[in-house]
Amino acid sequence: MKIKDNFLLKEVAGKTIVVPVGQATLDFNAIITLNETGAFLFSKLQEKDMSEEDLVAALTAEYDVSADIAAADIKKFVDSIKKAGVTE
């Protein structure tokens, strides 16, 4: 999975948010605010197509978290961004 090209991460008033650009500004009617971990995962998905397993490996390499906890959190994160329609 990968983030669609027409969604960017921006810092606004100390918060990290997902901002639609181009055609997505007309079709996307939500605001997604991300914490540090969410922004890290979103950035990874902007870089390249990654599976949930790839995200678990990246998250456990970056943060002091077990693979089981990372996998559960990533599942929730992936479900929410898929529901929002920002992934390919």
C-alpha positions in Angstrom: 0.0 0.0 0.0 1.1 3.6 -0.7 -0.2 7.1 0.0 -1.9 8.7 -3.0 0.3 11.4 -4.6 -2.3 14.1 -3.8 -2.0 13.9 0.0 0.8 15.6 1.9 1.9 16.0 5.5 2.0 19.5 6.9 2.8 21.1 10.3 0.1 23.5 11.3 0.0 25.1 14.8 2.2 22.4 16.2 0.1 19.6 14.8 0.9 17.2 11.9 -2.1 17.0 9.5 -2.8 15.3 6.2 -3.5 17.9 3.5 -5.2 17.1 0.2 -3.9 18.9 -3.0 -5.1 19.1 -6.5 -8.3 17.2 -7.3 -8.3 15.7 -3.8 -9.2 19.1 -2.3 -12.6 18.7 -4.0 -13.2 15.1 -3.0 -11.7 14.9 0.5 -14.0 16.2 3.3 -12.0 15.4 6.4 -9.1 16.4 8.5 -6.6 13.8 9.6 -4.3 14.7 12.5 -1.4 12.5 13.2 0.7 11.9 16.3 4.5 11.4 15.9 4.1 7.7 15.2 1.3 8.2 12.7 3.4 10.8 10.9 6.3 8.4 10.8 4.2 5.7 9.2 2.5 8.1 6.8 5.9 9.3 5.7 7.1 5.7 5.1 4.0 5.1 3.0 4.7 8.3 0.9 8.2 7.0 0.1 7.2 3.7 -1.3 4.7 0.8 -1.4 4.9 -1.0 1.9 3.1 -3.9 3.5 1.9 -4.0 7.1 4.9 -6.3 7.8 7.2 -3.7 6.3 5.7 -1.0 8.5 6.1 -3.2 11.6 9.8 -3.7 10.7 10.3 0.1 10.2 8.4 1.0 13.4 10.3 -1.5 15.6 13.6 -0.3 14.1 12.8 3.3 14.9 11.0 3.0 18.3 11.3 0.8 21.4 8.2 -1.2 20.8 7.5 -4.9 20.5 6.5 -6.3 17.1 3.1 -7.5 18.6 2.2 -4.0 19.8 3.5 -2.4 16.6 1.4 -4.8 14.5 -1.8 -4.1 16.4 -1.3 -0.3 16.2 -0.4 -0.4 12.6 -3.5 -2.4 11.8 -5.6 0.3 13.4 -3.7 3.0 11.5 -3.9 1.3 8.2 -7.7 0.7 8.6 -8.2 4.4 9.4 -6.2 5.7 6.4 -7.8 3.2 4.0 -11.3 4.3 5.3 -10.3 7.9 4.7 -9.3 7.0 1.1 -5.8 8.3 1.1 -4.1 5.0 0.0 -3.6 3.4 -3.4 
